[in-house]
Amino acid sequence: MISGNAFHRKTPRVSPDKRAYVGARVSHRTNSSGTPLYTHSDLEAMEPLYLYDISTLINSKTTERIISSMAAQLCHLIIAMEWEGVDNEAFPDLRKTAEELAKSTEELAFAARRVAEESNDEVLRGEMCPAAESVLLSGKSTLLAAQKLNIQPEIQSHKEELIVSAQRVLMETMRILQIEEDASVRRIIQAADWLLDCLSTMESAGDISAMLAAFRDFSESLLLLNNLTERRIQELKVSPQQKHLAETLQILKKSESSLAKSEWTGLAARETFEMLPHECWKDPNASNGESLWGALRPETEALQDDTSRLGQVTRELATQMFYMTQFLKRKGPITTKEQLVDCAGQVASKGQVFVKFGHIIAKNCLDDRCAPAVLRITEQIQTISSQLSILARVKAAIAGSRCSAELLVNNAQNLIQAVLQLLKAAEAACIKGLRQPSPDSEEGESIND
């Protein structure tokens, strides 16, 4: 971002009455329609600029901070040059000031060129380089006019030339800052377009794999749009535009959970619940999490004396799922959404243990009919585990609502359902028989663990 520190100079305060007077003096050489009538050739190519309404052209705090300082200096310069009642000795060493201004424009031009070179925005690159050259020439023109005035202070045309050159520096600085602002707005628009494209892709997804790929892009585009918009809100000065943008961002945040849930949960649940064993729904009055806990508890009780990693992970998974379900009822050890997000991430990580286990079982099945079923469930665990991991990262970056918490719990429940199915499929495969892997192989080490 272009810095304006070079333009921050300590200047005397101008009263409102004097500012109004300066505005009148700037526009006093006009015809009845208000068109400036300066005869200087440089001024003829400039757009009209009146200092008394310059604030209407400024949107961001950075631009306001830089331009306000420069406008105040220009006001004092106009007073010194045109108001006979002001003692010109209050502005000593005009040439030194002009030299400092010329140096500042060189620094600004250098920064503008660097921004253009580092940017992938073709529009910014096409506009910034000419603007940098223009502000550099304006600074040199101001220095030349100050030198002329220092030699011949009585010539009125030199005074007008200095005012015109200083005004051009102000306008070209505003132009550079506006080009950078426009680029930031374009980045927000591009992020919004990307988000819409991701939503369309999610809507047309026909299976879990396609949905997962689309949801990754959706999550990234949503985070990018959120970050860029928040940064823009912070940059804008207090205005109706800032208020409207902030309200729009809040709507987006509230809609995020519904967007993801409507696209993902329906498809994921449809495929997952088709494999759900009836034992998971023994109690029709119990919640999903409690029913799953009841279905998974026999598996964990059977593994109470099992010191293998799979037994330990299964017990931990069942306990964490139960705690996450309790959170929605404001019970249990999980008391904050940060803890819920962390727990969801741990559940997703444990899902990878079952993915590895499923691949080992499928690879060593003696009955070829068992392997496809085990692999299908294993791939589903991989998909749901990755999805839950993405959701956990998104919720950690963006403040969520109760709907967001429910989305996390629902996806964790989907993972538990798939794990239940895998355990039953693995049991069936073991009954049919498994090949004994080599103790030195990765499969052998995993089974021994």
Buried (B, 14 or more C-beta within 10 A) or exposed (E): EBEBEBBBEEBEEBEEEBBEBBBEBBBEEBEEEEEBEBEBEBBEEBEEBBBBEBEEEBBBBBBBBBBBBBBBBBBBBBBBBBEEEBEEEEBEEBEEBBBBBBEBBBBBBEBBBEBBEEBEBEEBBEBBBEBBBBBBBBBBBBBBBBBBBEEEEEEEEBBBBBBBBBBBBBBBBBBBBBBBBBBBEEBBEBBBEBBEBBBEBBEEBEEBEBBBEBBBBBBBBBBBBBBBBEEBBEBBBEEEEBEEBBEEBEEBBEEBBEBBBEBBBEBBBEBBEEBBEEEBBEEEEEBBBBBBBBBBEEBBEEBEEEEEBBBBBBBBBBBBBBBBBBBBEEEEEBEEBEBBBBBBBBBBBBBBBBBBBBBBBBBBBEEEEBBEBBBBBBBBBBBBBBBBBBBBBBBBBBEBBEBBBBBBBBBBBBBBBBBBBBBBBBEBBBEEEBEEBEEEEEBBEBBEE
